[in-house]
Amino acid sequence: MASINMKDIEDILKEWLDDQKIKHSINVARTAQELAKRFSVDKESAYLAGLVHDIARDLEPHKLLQIARENNLLQHQIEEKIPVVLHANVGAFILSSELHITNGVILQAVQNHTVASPEMSQLDKIIYVADVIEPDRSFQGVDILRTLAKNDLDEAFLKALEGSITYLMNNRCIIHPFTIEARNNLIFKE
């Protein structure tokens, strides 16, 4: 990890993201680093994964779909209907192929930060939760999530998933099956 200069990464992000998303990415990185300290996860990995998690977020849906198809990144047919979720898979691909970030733990955390996955590592959960609770997020229930995240990562992750599912249902949006599977896996483990 020492060979990666975070300032260089922040400069590279300027080529990919608008100023608001760069600020969001820095907030997620800092939040992820705090959570990593609490839950004994590598702080540098958490910071880097948080910093780069949205690198492909500003790509147009048709471009995300094109890159995903060309590089065999589609994980489920539903992603063709909601290509915005592909920014996670495409982001991990860009990090590996163009920025030469090859740490599988970081790439997986980036890949799983949007729709989650049935099997989530501690770092994956940290990035997912940090993305939801970073300081500029403001929605009903965010303070409850922030409090949960101080003590119980799995409970915060579960509540974040359920909040996302509820939001998507209330807005009649498609829900990726991996999100449902991630929630169900947490419930089964209780």
Protein Blocks (a to p, Z undefined) as FASTA:
>chain_A
ZZpcfklmmmmmmmmpcfklmmmmmmmmmmmmmmmmmnopafklmmmmmmmmmmmmmpcf
klmmmmmmmnopafbfklmmmmmlmmmmmmmmmmmmmnopabfklmmmmmmmmnopfbdc
fklmmmmmmmmmgmkbccehklmmmmmmmmommlmmmmmmmmmmmmmmmnopacdfklmm
mmmmmmmmZZ
